[in-house]
Amino acid sequence: MALNRKIAYINLTKGKIEVKSIPIKLRKLFLGSRGLDMYLMYNHIEPGTDPLGADNVALISAGILVGTLASASARTHIGGKSPLTGFVGSTNMGGFFAPEMRWAGFDHLVIKGKAEKPVYLWVHNGEIEIRDALNIWGKDVHETQEIIREELGDRDIKILTIGLAGEKLVRYANVMTELKNAGGRSGMGALLGSKNLKAIAVRGTMDIKIEHPDEALEYNKRLISQVTSAKVSQEQGKLGTTFIWGATNSQGLVRVRNFQLNQLEEADDIEPEALEEFSLGMAGCFGCQVHCRGKYIIPSGPYTGVYDEGPEYTSMGAWAAEPGCRNPLTILVCNHLVNSYGLDTLETGSMIAWAMELYEKGILTNKDTDGLELRFGNDEAVIEMVHRIARRQGLGDILAEGPLRAAEKIGKDSAQYLIHVKGMSNLHSDERPTPSLALGIATSSRGSDHLRSRPAIDLYHLPEPILRKIYSQPVAYDGPLTSNFTDYEGKPWQVIWQELCFEAVDCLGICKYHTLFLGPNFPNFDEWSKLLYYNTGLELSPLDIWNIADRAYTMERLFNIREGLTRNDDWLVDRYFDEPTKLGIPIVRGKVIDRDKFRQMIDEYYELHGWDENGVPRPETLRKLGIDQEPSHML
Amino acid sequence: MPKMLVVNYDKCTGCRLCELVCSVKHEGVSNPSRARIHITKWEMEGIMMPMVCNQCEPAPCIDACPTNARSWDEHLGRVVIDYDRCIECKTCVAVCPFGAVSFDHVAGRIISCDLCDGDPACVNFCETEAIQYVDASEINKRRQREAAEKLYESMRKFTMAPAG
């Protein structure tokens, strides 16, 4: 059955591997993947552990519905203490790795210690081997996968790997699979690099029994129609997530020139429809009919003929709006470079745009950049900086340390130009006109982030009765809700709802584009309850799943508090409060976040979570969630 | 005229839902190694090719079968297998030019596409219509039309090009 996948503990220092079953009791408390990883993180990582030291633990997992007839159940989660923020490190990626890992018999890998020399793991049909990786150390993400497949003699092997950035311990290095499936944010690639772990190869031919196959087939068909009939899915299936960038840029909700502007004007050449010219069609992750992964070949320049996938929303910000560039080729090239180096596109683009503003302000000079003219709009300089960051050369070595450490090294007033929360850069969107989205990034457990909670449907001006229907289940809510995205009232509940929605699908292994993230008619807790039953036989109500998500998210909070997080860390940089937006449609122009109202939002957010005024979960909240005795060391 | 599976390689996104629904429908499990369809990929080049039994006629697997376990089903236009006669010698696996006949290592038997008895699950779930179940007599007409459209486009460009 889908619940009999194992957990393996791999100690790289000792070369020891231990395989265990996952108790059903823990399944019912945390389901799997991100949820169970958070339990493992709290139980296996000692407070104060050096994120790049051998004592940090890398957690690799597949969602409990991965590989089953739950549409878009393809997600891999990677967790550990973040080398970027020092708080929860957590990332989630699509592709085909997670289902293959389940067919190979495993749901969770807990990787401890540090290998003496580079190694990779070979996971196949219940077996795990630690293998020498000297011949792939230094290879890029794409080469690595081809070499391993060749070495093991099977073209269907799926591989999770780091690139040069992970080896060089760039604090925002990604874990990657295939071309562009990226486990980004929070530097999990650096965590693997610090363990001398280059890659994990998986291949399996073991059954995942579907408990009610006929019902599961029929229900999956229904869910697919539910998702693919939405206009937003159709756009995404044609243009990828770049379409979101196009839509939000037209309103003035994107970040330009390191937050100096909120709209990229004269962007015709890089509108999603213009980028379609380079598209070779779309690819899909396992079992997904939305197929939002663009395929392209670089048409000219030094990388002519190189095939890659993307670009995504974030690469539009990173390689166009933020550095103030308007050349589609720069987007395609940089997207390819970060994919092959295994760099986080968002963080890399943000660090470069920040350095550009410092250069503009004279805080960085040609001496610091080794003569590189790091001015906005200089495409060549942007491309060059990607190389330097991945290889840790010159200024790149400093930027590779992430926002806070880099600002400390550069000094002067550099820190005041950072756009970050908890030491992780913000998405290339502008949240000043949207308090709900601002609260989401400020409180996110892994540092500023749009994939922890983003009530994006707030932008749709949905009528209040529809909002009430959505946000009053599976738990009752009778507080305020408003259709106006510039309001502050009622938004904390929307942030919490979306937070637990994302946590739930990260436990299940389903893509967030199959949730209420993008549209009011997308699947939510009701649908997941049915999917769980048909596929695994687990009988959990929508409310049970909500409570599991709440429990898991609270574990993340507990981890962060144990690492020293305070209320002050749930806050935005001053520019959000002091500098009004300059461009965009009337409703978004001239907007700042109101400090007092934002403080009240945070109070309300804590209160609704059952946390005290410092953001610490109250004892009764922990008791109610059954996690008042953690760490309990059940696994 | 019986229908047949037609693959349109350009439309395949490589999601492998066809493999999943095939193994669930036939075996009640998720396990692509037990599916009768397989997407062969060149991941680093973005090429995906669904490979499935072509229901050849005459079929090498039928000709090669020493026990006459494999035979032609006129009604559905497919190769069928009689498990009472099959001795699992795997000759059919060896002779299939498309690798479309395989040995199910769990159930211990030969498997190949049975067109789900006329209602193929892979087709039902493929939203991009990369795999379709169509009347065999219509296939060439459709291809003819597609080819003609390409010719038409190039002729149009040629005739509309400015003189000189």
Interface residues (C-beta under 8 A of the other chain):
Chain A: A2 G67 T68 L69 F96 P99 W103 H142 Q145 E146 R155 E178 L179 T205 M206 D207 I208 K209 I210 P213 A216 L217 N220 K221 I224 T228 L280 G281 M282 A283 G284 C285 F286 G287 C288 Q289 H291 R293 K295 Y307 E309
Chain B: D10 T13 G14 C15 R16 L17 L20 V21 V24 K25 E27 G28 V29 S30 N31 P32 S33 R34 T40 K41 E43 M44 E45 G46 M48 H105 V106 A121 N124 F125 E127 T128
